């Protein structure tokens, strides 16, 4: 499960893990889980209780994380007064706090442990759309070239987004979504670009079923992605 989570968490911006009526909080980093070797090294260096955490892979410019002093390579081991063990937990801990509030992150660096105070802000809508897709277990990308609709180009010359990753054993995988599927419709909304798909996904709640229409080869396929039960 740790390897599966790491497979897509690297592509995500740390944010809310569960949808609700309020805006999602946002930190602005790309993250991954620790490898087993890294956990062993941390345990030896900092004590057995430090054999966990989340690696900061990239800190995006102009984000709360950058302003708060987070750096690539930092290992987050605490959020406020709670230990951080993996990527999904960190995402959900951020989600619980309101937008525009200060969060205290404990990080490990080569020189030792540091406490950073970072003010969370509201997640941009494009990022929120990506986050929703990831909750169901898939990631979108722009197509490599023009995507013809059956019978010709899509109106306006748009290029519908393509599924680039489906996480094994995720809700999307169980529903039959496949890498290479072209997203044509999200719920009742037709989408002709990746931005349009992210916009349509941004308002959805990942705890509810998601209906997609995709093009697979020469066929249109209707899928319903039923969320995985909470653990």
N, C-alpha and C positions, 0 to 999 in steps of 0.2 A: 504493500500500500504506500510506503514511503517513497519508493521509486516512481510509482504512478503519479503521486501528487507533485513530485519534483518535475515531472515531464511537462506539466503545463504551468506550474506556478512561476517558472522562470519567465514566462511570457506575460505575466499579469502584473498589474500595478496594485500594490497592497491596498485593500479597500474592504468594504463591508462584505461579510460572508452570507448574510441572510437579509432578504428584502423586507422592508416595512414601509409605512406611509411617509416617513421622513427621508430627507436626502441622505445618501451614503457618504461617510467620511472617507478621506483620501490622504495617503501618506506620500506616494509618488516614488516608489522604488520597484525594481525587479528583484525577486527573491528566489531562493531554492532551499530545500532541506539539506541538512548535513549528511555527508556520506558516513558510512560506518567507520572508516579510517579516521575521518575528522572527529567523530564523536569519541573515539578511543584516545586521540591526541589531546582533546580538551579535558577528558577525564584525568589524564596523567598530569597535565599542566596546571589545571585549576581545581582538581578534586573531583570525586566521582559524581557529585551533584551537578557539575558543569558539563556533563557529557550530552548536552542537548542544545538546541538553539536553531536559529534561522540565519542563513548567510545572505547578506546584502550583495547582490550581483552588480547592480547598477543604480545610481542615484540620478534621477532626471533633473535637468537644469530648471530652475525657477519653481520647484515644488517645495512643499513643507519640509520634506526630508532634507533637501539641500540647505534650506534656510536654518534648519535645526542642527546642522553639523554632522549628519550621517555620512559615512563614506563607504565606497565599494570595499568589500572585504570585511566590514564589521559583522560580528555575529551577535544577533539580538537574542538575549537570554531572559529578558524581563520586560513586561509592559505594565506600567504602574506597579502594583504590588503582586503581580502574578507571574510565575515562570512561563517562558515561551518554549514550547517543545517542537513545534512544526509549523509549516507555512499556513495551513488552514486555520490553526488556532490563532495565529497572529492576525490573520484577516478578520476573524470573528471578534477578537478582542477590540480591534479598532472600530468595528461596526457598532459596538455597544455604547460608545460615547457619542454625545451630540457633536454636530459640526461646530467649528470655531471654539474648540476647547483644547487645553494643553494636556499632552500625554507625556509621561515619563518613561523613556526607554533605557534599559540597561544593556550596554553592549560590551563585548570583549574585543580588545585590540592587542597587537603585539606588545604594546607598552602596559597593558593591564585593563582593568575594568573601568568603564566610564558611564556616567548617567547623563542623558541628554533630554532636554525638554523641547518638545516639538508641538506646534499648534496645528491641529488637523483642520482641513477645509473641505468644502463640498466637492465631490468627485465630478469631473467634466462628463458630460453626457456620452461622448464617444467612448470614454473609458468604462462608464457604467454598462454600456451595451456589451463590450467585450467581457466584462465581469460576469454578466448574466449568462452569456454563452458558455463561459468556462464552468459556471456552476452546473450546467447541464452536461458538460464534458466535451465541448468542441471549441475549435478556434477557426476564425475566418481569415481569409486573405483576399487581396485583389487578384483577379485572374491574370494569367500571363499574357493573354491577348484578348481580342474582342470575343464576346460570348454570344453566338447567334441564337436567337429564339427559333423554335420550330417554324420554318417558313421565312426566316429572315432575321435582320438585326432587331434588337429591342428598341422601343421608341426612344428617340433622343440620342441614340448611340451609346447608351449606358452599358456597363459591364457588370453583371451580377456577381456577387461575392462567391468564392469557392471555399469549401470546407478543407482546411489544411491539416487538421489533426482531430482525431476522435480518441478520447482516452479509453483505454481498455476497461471493460466492465462498468463504464459510466452509464448514466441514464440515456445519453445520446447513442452509445453503442448498442444498448439493449433495444432501443427503438429502431435500429437498423440504419442509422445515419452512417455514411461512408465518406472516407477521404476522396475528394474529387467531385462530390455532389455540389451542384450549383444551386444556391438558395434563390428561389423565385418569390416566395411569399412567407412572411412571418405573421402568424395568426391571420387577420383579414387584410393585412397591408402588403401590397406588392412592392418589392424592392429591386432596384436596378443597379445599385452600387453598394460597396461595403459600408460607406457612411450611412446610407439609407437603412441598411440592415441593423447597424449598431443603434441608430436612432429608434427603430421599431422595438429593439430588444431592451432598450434602456428603461422603459416604463413597466416591464414585466417583472413578476415576482417568481423567483426560481423554485419556490415551494409548490407552484401550480404547474399543471401540464402545459406544454408548449406545442403548438401545431405549426408544422413547416410544410411547404410545398417545395420540392427540389426537382431539378432535372438531372437524370442519370442516363447517360448515353442519349438515346432518342425518346426516353420515357419521362413523363411527369409522375412523381411519386409523392403521395401524401403521407406524412409521418406524424405521430403524436409521441412526444418525449415526456414520459411520466417521471417526475423527480424520484430520486433514490430516497428510501426511508432514512430519517435522522438516526444517528448513532450516538 
